[in-house]
Amino acid sequence: MTPALILHGGAGAVTPSALQAERRSGLTAAFEAGWGILVRGGTALDAVVQATVTLEDHPLFNAGFGSCLTEDGTVEVDASLMDGSTFQTGAVGAARNIKNAIRLAWEVMADGRHVFLVGQGAERFAREHGLPQAAADELIAPRQHQRWQALRLGSGQAQRTNGEPGTVGAVALDSSGRLAAATSTGGVFDKRSGRVGDSAVIGAGTYADSAMGACSATGDGEQIIRATLARTAVELLRGGKDPAQAARTALAHLTRRTRGEAGLILLDPFGRRGVAYTTESMSVAFRAEGCLVVRV
């Protein structure tokens, strides 16, 4: 089985020209981190985790360091992970002081007692499992703090969406035919504290089934949850249907039922990919005909 990997860096406004090179570099580094695992015979699960961690550590993506701030000026992260071969899942929501939310989601999965931890419970679980912690201000990227301050001063309404960095996600197929998906985010800019979006919700922002496909979504979180977008896209792959068409059909369903905007990445068990979005732009990275393609 030939492995496959596809990443996204969020769907939304067109990336400002001044940020394109750095975001392209970030996606390239994340792809190489995940791809290196796959070509060495590693698992799809390990590949999507490592690719996502790399994006979480980059200041120009809305996850980990670089996350959007809440209305209180804090960082609260969401993430989820699913192994399409075992149906094991792990998810965390509204967690503070967490450097890599996807690693915490992986620990929740590995522990096996629960699927989804939030808030202080998720933070205590992270401490108990020795995951890297961060002081509140260590997760606040300067650009995000500037956006938050501008809104507080009444001069930053346009900052809500213009050039906003995106949620990150990864979908992989390994040489054994296993599929996995991961998604991580800092959430919506200026969100209420305690808000949990689709990136933490299995079936909405993340879903994987090695018999059908795997998906990571990004966009209007509340509407993605209502439409269970990731599961919907994967279900549309039944019977070997084309992933590109399935991705477009799933987004058409989202638009028709909720009027929400989103993007998604999709892989089927044969390694065929689907990428679709209804926003102005979407950042993605994948291999096509032996070459790395990065779009920001």
N, C-alpha and C positions, 0 to 999 in steps of 0.2 A: 504494500500500500504506500503510495506516494504521500508524504505529509503535506499539510496545507495550513496556512496561518493568515488571518486578516485582523487588522486593528482599526479602531476608530479613535479620534480625538475630539469627538463631539460634533453635533449638528447645530447650525444657527446662522449667525451673520457671517459674511465673507471676512476672512482673516485680513486684518490691516497689513499693508505691504511691509511695514517696518517689522512685523512679527513673523512673517512667512518663513524666512530662512531658519529661524530658531525653532519654530514649531516643526518644520520639516526635519531638522536635525534630531529633535526629540522623538518623533515617530520612527525615524530610521534606527536610532539606538534601541528603542523598544522592540522593534521588529527583529533586529539582529539578536537581541537577548533571547527572545522566544524561539526564533528560528534555529539558533544554535543548539537549543535543547532538543528540538525535533529531529534535526539531522544527525544527532548523536544517539538517536533511538529512544529519547526520553518521552515522557507521557504528555498528552495534550493538556492535562491538568497543570502540570508543572510549567509548561510553556505559557499558558495564558496568565498564570500567576506572575511569572517573572516579567513578562511583557508589561503587565499592568503596574507592577511595582516600579518599573522604570519610568512609566508615565506619571505615576503618583509623585515621584521625586523631582519632576520637572516643573518649574514655576509657571509655565505658560499653558498648563492644562488644569481643568477644574477638578482636581482630585489631590489628596494629600497636601503637600506644599504647593500652593497655587490655588487652593480651593476658594470659591466664593464665600463671602462673609454673611452671617446672619444679620438680622436687624440689630442685634446686640453687639455686633462687631466681633463675633467669635467664629471659629471654624467647627462645624459639625459634619462628619463624613458618613456616607452610606456606601455599602459594597455588597456584592453577592457573587457566588461561584457555584457552578454545577458541573458534575461529572456525568456525562451522558451514558456511560456504560453501567454505572452502579446506581444512578439517580441520587447519589449523595449530594447534599447541598449545605452551604453555610452562608449566613447573611448577618450583617450588622447595620444598625441605623442610628442616626443622631448621636454618634460617639465623638467625644472630644479628646484632645491630646493624643490622638492616634496617628503615628507617622505613616503607616501603610494599612489602610482599611482592608485591602484584599488579603493581606497576611492574617489579619484577625478573622476574616470570614473563613479562611482555610483552617485555622485552628478550631473554629466552631464546628466545621465539617468533620475534622479529624477526631475531635472529642466525642461526637456522636450523640450526646445526650439531648441536645436541642438543635434546631435549625436556624433560629433567628434570635439574636440578642440586640437590645437597644440601650442607649443612654448609659447611665451609671453602671448598670449590670454588665454591659459590653466592656466598659472601661475596666472594671474590676477583673473580669475574665482575662483581659489583655495583660494586666499586671500579674495575675496568677500564672500565666503561661510565658512570662518573660519576654513579651513583645516590646520592641523599642517604644518608649514614651517620648513625648515632646511637650515642652512648656507651651502654653497657649499662644504666646507671641512667636514662637519658632515656626509655626505652621502658616503664619500670615505673610504672604508675598507682598512686597511693597506696592506692586501695581493694584492688587486687590484692596489694600488699605486705602490707596488713593481714591479708588472708585467709591468705596464706602464713605469716606470723608466728603467727597464731592456731593453725594446724595444727601448727606446730613446737612450740608451747607446750602442746599437748595439749588445747586448748579449742576447736578449730575443725573437728571432724569434719563437722558440718553445713554448714560453709562450702564443702565440695566441690561441692554442687549448689544450695543455697538461694540463689536470686536470681542465679545465675551468668550473666554476660553471654555472648552467643552468637556463634558463628561468623557471618561475614557473606557474603552472596552476591548476585549480580545476574544476571538473564536479560533479554535485549532482542531485539526485532525492529525492524529499521530500514525506511525507506521503500522500499528496494530489495529487500526480502524476505530479507535476511540475518539469521541468528540468531547469537547469541553468548552465552556463559555464563562467569562468573567466581566464584571462591570464595576466601576468605582467612580464616586463623585463627591464634590463638596456641596452639591445641591444648587438650588436656585438662588441667585444673588438677592440679598436683603430678605431672605425667607424668615418666617417665624422660627424661633428656637423650638426644637422638638419636631419640626417637620421632617417626615421621611418620604422620599420620592421613589420612583420606579427602579432606580439602580439597586436598591436593596431587596426588591420584591421578585422572587422566583416566579417566572411566568410572564412578568411584565417587562422588566429591564434585562433579564437573563433567563435563558432556558437552553437545555441540551438533552438530546435523546439520540444515542448513537445509531439507532435504527432509522432515524428520520433526518436529523440535522441539529444545528446549534446556532444560537442567535444572541447578539448583544444590541440593545437599543439605547437611544439617546434622544432627548428633546423635551417636550412638554410632559413632565412626569405624572401629573395628576391624570391627564388624558391617556397616557400610556398604560397606567394602572387600570383605568376603567375598561380599556380595550384588550387587556392582557396581550400586549403586542408581540412580545417575543414568542410566547406559546402559539399564538395565532399564526405567526410566520412559519414556525417549524411544522405545525400541523398541515400547512399548505404544501409541504414537500412530500406528503404521502403519495405513494405510487411512483416515485422517481420524478416528480415534477421539477421544472427548471427553477433554481434558486433565485435568479434575477426576476423572473415573473412573480414568484412567491413573495419576494420582498416588496415589489410594487403593489401587489394585490393587498398585502397586509396593511400597507400605508394608506391605500385607498379606503380600506375598511375603517381605519382610524379617523381619516378625514370625514368620511360619511357619517360615522356615528358620534364623533366628539368634536370635530373641527380642530383637533389638535395637530400640531406640527411635530415631526420627528424624523429620525433617520435610523437605519439599522444595517448591521452586517450579518451575513448568513452563510453557513457552509452546509453542504449535504454530505452523506457518507462516501461519496465519490471524490470529494474535494472540490466540487464545483461551488463557486461563490455567487452571492447576491449582495449588491450594495444599492440602497435606494434612500432618498431623503426628499422631504417636502419643504425644507427650509431653504434659505439662500445657498447654503454651502454645507459641506461635511468633510472633515479631515479623515483620510483613510490611508492605510499602507497594506500592500499585499504583493505577492509575486505573480507575474504573468509572463509566460513563455521564457521562464528562467531569469527574468529581470525584476528587480524591486521597483514597484510603482508607489510613489508617495504623493498624495494630493492634499493640499492644505487650503 
